[in-house]
């Protein structure tokens, strides 16, 4: 009964129409794919090749075997040009990562390298061996790539960032004090600019000579001079 129902489904108008549509889509870009794996999946093919040759080909060797044509002289030809290009990119990346003998020393497929080398995941699929990795594994490959692309901040950069943040806060605070003192000077008829200049002349070397004055939050010395100047102004009305 089951077989009869399958035959009815395969010969139905809807199934035949979908089959023809898929066939046209596969041939649309001229990149014909010849399926040659038969009934064995990659794991079964690996076991078969191990028993046949006495050598474990690994998942990579088994996958490659299922995607090669086995028609006399075509035995070494991969089933489609696009797959062949992706495998070549993967092979180069594996050689760079693990050396020329990677197929013997690292015979399993490295999903992260596949993701990096064969065009990431257009339409959510890896360039090769997509069926061997779960959605969770592919999401992990993608997240690792995103993390690797983020710049790593050194301890020195973090310290400079903290100092810069502190400096901005200090400048903002000083600006507020300056506006208050300037307003008081104008109300009292005092020469604000003259007092600031006089106080600055009495202080230690300028910012251009002394740079940062350490021990005061790494604030530039010209800013600390301004604090002293503002303090002098405050004393005038104190």
Phi and psi in degrees as a GROMACS rama.xvg file:
@    title "Ramachandran Plot"
@    xaxis  label "Phi"
@    yaxis  label "Psi"
@TYPE xy
-59.9768  -43.3645  UNK-2
-64.9323  -38.9514  UNK-3
-63.3802  -40.7738  UNK-4
-65.5613  -38.3851  UNK-5
-63.6787  -44.051  UNK-6
-61.7406  -39.5149  UNK-7
-64.6147  -38.7704  UNK-8
-66.7674  -45.1138  UNK-9
-66.1911  -27.6933  UNK-10
-96.6382  2.50509  UNK-11
-71.1673  156.434  UNK-12
-61.9238  -41.8496  UNK-13
-63.2296  -44.8586  UNK-14
-67.6057  -42.2199  UNK-15
-63.3969  -40.3667  UNK-16
-63.8841  -43.2368  UNK-17
-64.4328  -39.4511  UNK-18
-63.1843  -42.815  UNK-19
-67.7427  -37.785  UNK-20
-62.6226  -45.6637  UNK-21
-63.6846  -36.9018  UNK-22
-64.6056  -44.2362  UNK-23
-63.4958  -38.616  UNK-24
-64.2975  -40.4806  UNK-25
-65.4875  -31.4498  UNK-26
-92.994  -5.42526  UNK-27
-62.4095  -38.3132  UNK-28
-96.1225  9.67247  UNK-29
72.5519  8.32477  UNK-30
-104.916  73.737  UNK-31
-66.4805  132.617  UNK-32
-107.468  125.128  UNK-33
-103.331  113.774  UNK-34
-78.214  129.406  UNK-35
-139.465  20.7169  UNK-36
-86.4169  -17.4171  UNK-37
70.7446  -151.369  UNK-38
-84.5974  -12.4071  UNK-39
-84.1277  137.167  UNK-40
-83.9732  -176.705  UNK-41
-65.6057  -40.0165  UNK-42
-64.7476  -44.5193  UNK-43
-65.89  -36.5907  UNK-44
-64.8247  -38.7649  UNK-45
-61.0971  -44.8085  UNK-46
-65.3599  -39.6956  UNK-47
-63.0464  -46.8383  UNK-48
-66.314  -34.6811  UNK-49
-65.1754  -42.3566  UNK-50
-69.155  -36.3221  UNK-51
-73.7577  -42.1442  UNK-52
-103.697  -15.1628  UNK-53
77.8657  10.0761  UNK-54
-134.555  133.088  UNK-55
-78.0772  116.343  UNK-56
-79.0176  -10.0194  UNK-57
74.009  172.004  UNK-58
-64.2384  -36.6732  UNK-59
-63.7627  -44.7943  UNK-60
-66.1708  -38.2084  UNK-61
-67.6057  -42.3484  UNK-62
-62.8718  -43.5064  UNK-63
-62.7561  -38.541  UNK-64
-61.2799  -40.3713  UNK-65
-74.4882  -9.49028  UNK-66
-114.374  17.2956  UNK-67
-108.562  148.255  UNK-68
-77.967  141.241  UNK-69
-120.847  63.1837  UNK-70
-128.497  75.616  UNK-71
64.6602  -116.629  UNK-72
-70.4148  -13.151  UNK-73
-85.8421  8.701  UNK-74
-60.4921  -32.9789  UNK-75
-91.1106  1.64665  UNK-76
-86.6633  128.558  UNK-77
-76.1641  151.839  UNK-78
-61.4291  -23.1672  UNK-79
-150.073  156.692  UNK-80
-66.8554  -39.3969  UNK-81
-63.0862  -43.4768  UNK-82
-63.4854  -39.2439  UNK-83
-63.2248  -40.3819  UNK-84
-64.8457  -43.8275  UNK-85
-64.7268  -39.7234  UNK-86
-65.4648  -39.6463  UNK-87
-62.0288  -42.1292  UNK-88
-63.9321  -42.0211  UNK-89
-64.6975  -42.0783  UNK-90
-61.7447  -43.1082  UNK-91
-63.4876  -42.4706  UNK-92
-65.9024  -38.6064  UNK-93
-67.5107  -37.9002  UNK-94
-65.2253  -38.2777  UNK-95
-66.3268  -35.7481  UNK-96
-84.5507  -36.7668  UNK-97
-126.931  -0.132303  UNK-98
96.5318  173.556  UNK-99
-63.6444  -29.5127  UNK-100
-97.0576  33.1878  UNK-101
-61.6094  -31.4478  UNK-102
-64.8494  -26.9609  UNK-103
-92.7143  -38.1201  UNK-104
-85.5834  -29.7897  UNK-105
-134.66  70.6691  UNK-106
-73.7899  -11.0481  UNK-107
-86.346  151.218  UNK-108
-73.0442  129.993  UNK-109
-93.5103  104.665  UNK-110
-61.7043  -34.8794  UNK-111
-66.1  -39.7962  UNK-112
-69.9977  -37.3928  UNK-113
-58.4639  -45.2349  UNK-114
-60.9754  -43.7524  UNK-115
-73.0037  -37.5427  UNK-116
-91.8876  -26.4578  UNK-117
-110.896  31.9325  UNK-118
92.5397  25.0496  UNK-119
58.6481  -133.752  UNK-120
-135.332  71.668  UNK-121
-62.6666  135.247  UNK-122
60.3529  22.6764  UNK-123
76.1984  14.7029  UNK-124
-121.783  142.105  UNK-125
-72.5091  156.441  UNK-126
-63.5947  -35.8633  UNK-127
-139.616  156.247  UNK-128
55.6753  31.7912  UNK-129
-58.5671  -36.9755  UNK-130
-69.6807  -12.8427  UNK-131
-88.171  -5.12909  UNK-132
-123.649  138.437  UNK-133
-75.9652  167.862  UNK-134
-61.8557  -37.8138  UNK-135
-64.2915  -41.1504  UNK-136
-65.842  -40.8966  UNK-137
-68.1985  -34.7476  UNK-138
-65.0193  -34.8807  UNK-139
-67.5629  -40.1986  UNK-140
-59.2611  -43.4308  UNK-141
-66.3971  -41.6381  UNK-142
-68.983  -36.0001  UNK-143
-63.3001  -38.717  UNK-144
-63.7666  -42.1195  UNK-145
-64.8493  -40.3981  UNK-146
-66.1722  -39.1358  UNK-147
-68.2212  -28.2176  UNK-148
-78.8341  -13.7345  UNK-149
-79.2671  134.842  UNK-150
-66.1879  138.789  UNK-151
-91.5986  125.1  UNK-152
-89.7123  127.188  UNK-153
-78.0212  167.532  UNK-154
-62.5701  -37.8722  UNK-155
-64.5868  -42.3277  UNK-156
-65.2855  -37.9614  UNK-157
-64.6194  -41.4048  UNK-158
-64.2436  -44.3395  UNK-159
-63.3973  -36.009  UNK-160
-65.7654  -40.9962  UNK-161
-64.0402  -43.2504  UNK-162
-62.6649  -40.3141  UNK-163
-65.2391  -40.5659  UNK-164
-63.7846  -42.9405  UNK-165
-63.7926  -40.2629  UNK-166
-63.2137  -42.4449  UNK-167
-62.7672  -40.6414  UNK-168
-64.2546  -40.259  UNK-169
-67.0712  -41.0926  UNK-170
-62.672  -40.7914  UNK-171
-63.1418  -41.2763  UNK-172
-64.9793  -43.7746  UNK-173
-64.147  -36.2467  UNK-174
-63.9297  -39.4591  UNK-175
-63.499  -43.4069  UNK-176
-63.0217  -41.6944  UNK-177
-60.5618  -42.0914  UNK-178
-65.3579  -38.9639  UNK-179
-65.0857  -48.3741  UNK-180
-64.7497  -40.2116  UNK-181
-62.7232  -39.0641  UNK-182
-64.755  -41.3708  UNK-183
-65.02  -38.6812  UNK-184
-63.4657  -42.7712  UNK-185
-63.4228  -39.0968  UNK-186
-68.8306  -34.2347  UNK-187
-90.2357  1.30116  UNK-188
69.0101  29.8686  UNK-189
-98.8674  144.223  UNK-190
-76.9776  91.9197  UNK-191
-60.7251  -48.2691  UNK-192
-63.8932  -37.5853  UNK-193
-64.7435  -43.5235  UNK-194
-63.3627  -43.0712  UNK-195
-60.9052  -43.2107  UNK-196
-67.7602  -41.6046  UNK-197
-64.0697  -42.5262  UNK-198
-66.9889  -38.6826  UNK-199
-66.5004  -35.9905  UNK-200
-66.2955  -27.1116  UNK-201
-84.4891  -8.07997  UNK-202
-87.1129  178.776  UNK-203
-66.1835  173.974  UNK-204
-47.6407  149.903  UNK-205
-69.4467  173.152  UNK-206
-59.6482  -38.2062  UNK-207
-65.7528  -24.8324  UNK-208
-94.4253  -39.5824  UNK-209
-99.2162  -14.8559  UNK-210
66.9737  -133.067  UNK-211
-83.8741  139.584  UNK-212
-100.729  101.442  UNK-213
-68.4909  154.863  UNK-214
94.4806  -5.14773  UNK-215
-125.201  45.6686  UNK-216
73.9569  20.1238  UNK-217
58.5524  34.5251  UNK-218
-85.6158  137.011  UNK-219
-53.937  146.047  UNK-220
-63.4663  -30.7096  UNK-221
-66.6622  -25.651  UNK-222
-74.8442  -37.1523  UNK-223
-68.8708  -31.7282  UNK-224
-62.4112  -37.8044  UNK-225
-65.9071  -37.4717  UNK-226
-59.773  -46.1665  UNK-227
-63.7072  -39.8499  UNK-228
-62.82  -43.5878  UNK-229
-64.9651  -35.1027  UNK-230
-64.7136  -39.2237  UNK-231
-63.1597  -40.9331  UNK-232
-62.8062  -39.6346  UNK-233
-62.5064  -35.8974  UNK-234
-68.3596  -26.4519  UNK-235
-62.1961  -39.2549  UNK-236
-98.6643  1.17266  UNK-237
